[in-house]
Amino acid sequence: MEPGKIAMTNFSEPERDVRAAAMRKPQAVMMISHTYPPVLGGTEIEVQRVAMGLMRRGHRTLVLCAGGAPMPRRGGWIDPTAVPVRILTSRSRGTLPALAFSLGVAWNLLWRRGRFRTVYFLMPGLHLALGLPVAGLLGYRIFMKFSGSNTIRPLLSSRAGRWELRFLRWLRVPVMLLNDGMVEEAECAGIPRSQTMFMPNPVDVGTFAPVSPREKSGIRERLGLPGDRFVIVYTGRLSPEKGLLDLLDGFTKAAKQHPLHLVFVGDGEQRAELEARVQKVDGLPPSVTFAGRVDSSAVPLWLQASDAFALVSPNEGFSCALSEAMATGLPAVVSDIPANRQLVADGVHGFTVKVGDTDAIARCFLQLRADPESRLRMAAAARDEIVRKYSMDRVVDLYEKLFEDEK
């Protein structure tokens, strides 16, 4: 992929053309991500899927990550998807674990340089500040990805972060981004457009797929969800940056007009506050389910049991949760931000609303409930959008081409 091309036109070529350009020579790629599944987040899910996709095509991968609950014990590990992982520390939080992880990354770069040619960093941090110059001196081909909006500019506020940005520029590392807003953010931090490119997060469209009405009814019964209500689902961290209080307020306004049901799948520091808010509204508690942290294999079931998805956070990079919901065939109500607009066209795949506009959130929920025909049309369009542009095969094609082009 040519650096500097961030626009969605990167995806305008027919899939067969991308496959024709894809690399077939086996590669050995070391992927460095501070955290990794079973820690759940967009970057964690992405690194696992990319590693798995590359392995299926005959490439060799190794993931380096930090440890601590809920990870297995420190050392070598083959994860449930058969990806080889090396856990470098017994904890992931704190200054000393961060330093230990950084030194572990540097040592592995030195020790494995004869077996791996490419190193791919997926998270900023002290390990990047140390790992970039080490990888450069050892002659690795280096790639970097920032997996969220507002993750680049904050690097300017710390000495280590400024060194990370300098090394990215000096080594001319191809920097992968997720949306146009992140390109502007990178430029403000000194990374030129010529050094950036678009790389989406992949979606397993086989696992995240629609089900029949009969199957949906059975799944709802298993999960304890009402069979006769319009169900809206959110999946992800329960934390303030996700705009969940706005989501709950918008739902509350809509639920006062028609019976609806809201499901929060995930856990986090804001759960207690959300639960307390629900208890204060007369008649609302039975209409809200807190599923808590669930196994990743259960996430598709909660989506398949639902009628719509909601993500009204003020900032995103490329939401894996949103793309998974769309692949499952759910229309979405999302905040009108660059990351969401590149997935959801208003009125086509769902609705976009201004950040914090709880009245608009309520109206969109009610409109989706009241118009099954439009809802089905949006569901089909959402599924098609993800399958055509963001399936694992499609994204792994892009990675192969990138690794082939960067000699």
Secondary structure, DSSP 8 states (H G I E B T S, - for coil): --TT--SGGGG-S-HHHHHHHS--S--EEEEE-SS-TTS-SHHHHHHHHHHHHHHHTT-EEEEEE---TTS--SEEEE-TTS-EEEE--S--SSHHHHHHHHHHHHHHHHHTTTT--EEEE-S-SHHHHHHHHHHHHTT-EEEEE--STTSSGGGGGSHHHHHHHHHHHHTT--EEESSHHHHHHHHHTT--GGGEEE----B-TTTS----HHHHHHHHHHHT--TTSEEEEEES--SGGG-HHHHHHHHHHHHTTS-EEEEEEB--TTHHHHHHHHHTSTT-GGGEEEEES--GGGHHHHHHT-SEEEE--S--SS-HHHHHHHHTT--EEEESSHHHHTT--BTTTEEEE-TT-HHHHHHHHHHHHH-HHHHHHHHHHHHHHHHHHHBHHHHHHHHHHHHHH--
